[in-house]
Amino acid sequence: MAVLSERELEVLAIVAEDKTDREIANRLAISERTVRAHVSRIIRKLGVASRVGAAVVFVEGKTHAEPAEVPMVACHV
């Protein structure tokens, strides 16, 4: 199962709606360039050849989000 960030999952969900990079950018209030970067990372992480393949993986439910990162805090004893 591929691990995507919450933002990547958000982008992928919209890709699965067959939206263009411009439509995704407008919905998420980010640039088209940022959308393309997210889509490229998603495709690489999922090991698919295209955004269509990524959408299929999403629809089949084979993706999940990374757990939120918890900052490490030094503790001096």
N, C-alpha and C positions, 0 to 999 in steps of 0.2 A: 504494500500500500504506500503510495507516494505521500510525502509530507509537504504540504504547502503552507505558507504563511496565511494569516487571516486575510490580508489584502489580496494575495494571489488567489485565494478561494473566491473572494468577492469579484475579482476580475473574471475568473473562470466561469462563475455563475452567469455573468452577463454575456460572456463569449458564447455560452451554451444557449443563450436566447437569440443567437445569430445577429448580434449587434456589431457594428463597425468599431474600429479604434476610436473614431471621432465621437460616436455615440457613447462609448464607454467613458471616454475622457470627460465629456459633458456631464454625464450622470455622476461621476465620482469627483468632479472638479479637480482633475489633474490634466497634465498635458498628454497629447497623443504620443509623444516620445516616451513618456513614462509608461503609458499603456503598452506600447510595443516592447519595452524592456520587461515588463511583467509577463507578457504573453511569451516572450522568448524564454524566460526562466521557467515558466510553467511547462512549456513544451519540452525543455531539457530535463526537468525534474521527472516528468511523467514518462519520458522515453518514447515519445510519439513523434510523428513526422510533421504534423500540422495542427492548427488550432481546431480543425474538425476532429482530429484524433483526441485532442485534449477534451473537447466537449463531450465526446463519447465516453471517455473515462469518467468524467464528472457525472454524467447522467447515469452511468452504471454504479455510481457510488463508491468508486475505488480511490477516493482522495479524502484526506482529513487535514485539519489545521495543526500547526505546531503549537505546543503548549506555550502560554505566555512566559516570557523570560523573567526569571526572578533574579534581581541583581545580587551578586555575591558581596557580602559585607565582611570585612576583616574583623575578627574578634580577638582582642588581646587579653589573655588571662594572666 
